[in-house]
Amino acid sequence: MNKLYIGNVSAEASEEDFETIFEQWKIPHSGPFLLKTGYAFVDCPDEKAAMKAIDVLSGKVELHGKLLEVEHSVPKRQRSCKLQIRNIPPHMQWEGLDGILVKYGSVESCEQVNTDTETAVVNVRFAAKDQARLAMEKLNGYMMESYALKVTYIPDETAAAAEGPSGAGRRGFNNRGPPRSGSPGLGARPKVQSDIPLRILVPTQFVGAIIGKEGATIRNITKQTHSKIDIHRKENAGAAEKPITIHSTPEGCSNACTTIMEIMHKEAVDTKFTEEIPLKILAHNNFVGRLIGKEGRNLKKIEVDTGTKILISSFQELTIYNPDRTITVKGTIEACARAGEEVMKKMGESHDQDMAAMNLQSNLIPGLNLNALGLFPGCAPGMGPSMSSGPPPGAHGGCSFGGQGYPESETVHLFIPALAVGAIIGKQGQHIKQLSHFAGASIKIAPAEGMDAKQRMVIIVGPPEAQFKAQCRIFGKLKEENFFGPKEEVKLEAHIKVPSFAAGRVIGKGGKTVNELQNLTCAEVVVPRDQTPDENDQVIVKISGHFFACQLAQRKIQEILAQVRRQQQPKPTSGAPPPQPRRK
């Protein structure tokens, strides 16, 4: 993968021109430039040099009035299932990228390539050649935020080997050699630092010692651990504990946490403070279920691996103003710090997954204000999402759909595994009550349709934002409770009812509309034939897929229905006054 194709080359260009450009940009090359009419080839000594040439020159450097195009040189016979995608937004998360790639086929592997560029680069292998070709056609130049993706083929080493030396000789190039060493494994993911900080509680009497004289101690901790540390000493006046927020890598947070605990223990000895000083971590309730894991397995593993005892505050202690749970870690200072690092990593993974999925799909769901939904925590203590059961934000200008103000209530029937009913309801119905309270929706579970029923119907009634929040939590609960495998995406079936006269609009002529719906949303959308309308003259539309696919399909179908309703409204005669009621 160290051979380059240089396209859009002017007829006036010479080998000396390319020598000058590569020398100017300090890009090494291991052979002469092979100049043809309109294009050229060159060998680079290694992949790093090839990547630098692509990133620095392609579309950026002009030669005799033409912008050069630089990419890996891949003969057609070697263009198989492998692509390289460059210029990916630096903050893009893996779940977001996966959500785009799966639209074009089955992704067998996706590895990050280490480069010196700000943007990310990945190598992708699809299951079939036609899938890779489709992805190449659709994604090359695709705008992701303000970044235009650049996609090129990666040589198929198998095809290259099958060609033998003679095949390579036809192009005038040597064999490419083995794949680079040190590549991530199959399906490897790059380590991306989460935006979520470590938040801990410390006894108020130790805050002064942590800050130090004129702030010297906290400045020293910040410098040594490469962290940003905020001590919220003015919050909750008179409280026995104060929150501290640490922004850094998991390792940096662990080091800062260790130093802070050491200071507290020393101060406890000096002041004859006899109570135990555990590590107390604040965690948003959204992440706690996944931290605990099914039957407490995740939490138990952290305890065993670090030699600590971990307790989590009760679900019932949550309030509208405090969506945080307190994780209390008991053990030695070093053990508590290690446990804290593991807890932070687990919460960071959950946060990154959720935010990536939201960022990828939010622009596809018209009018949806994700900030108003309150699904994810803020970084500062006391800034958690509102869990009020009052009107949804659209009712008071915070969010609206299609500029209509307060949105109409919708009814969705969501089908979950029968075994998951207990997890959704919770002990004494606490979870489903809290979920209904959080989403601002009515949520009920219908009776089983027989002793052997494998699925149960959840009836959700509420406006679009309430549907979004309620369904998001249900999908998430099924994942965290391991009703789906660790590598298996949660996919459920949802039913919505539409007027029988509008079913044809959802299907479209020759099934065109429903096919477009499926292509856009990645959900399976089915309007069963020969349905008998119910007493309200309605029929069922079935939607199957992962959470965002289901949501997007629901929104698009509701758009179609709204359009049908608008078209049915009688239009006033142009220029004529509206009809007046007849007087008796």
Order of alpha helices (4+ residues) and beta strands (2+ residues): beta-alpha-beta-beta-alpha-beta-beta-beta-beta-alpha-beta-beta-alpha-beta-beta-beta-alpha-beta-alpha-alpha-beta-beta-alpha-beta-alpha-alpha-beta-beta-alpha-alpha-beta-alpha-alpha-beta-beta-alpha-beta-alpha-alpha-beta-beta-alpha
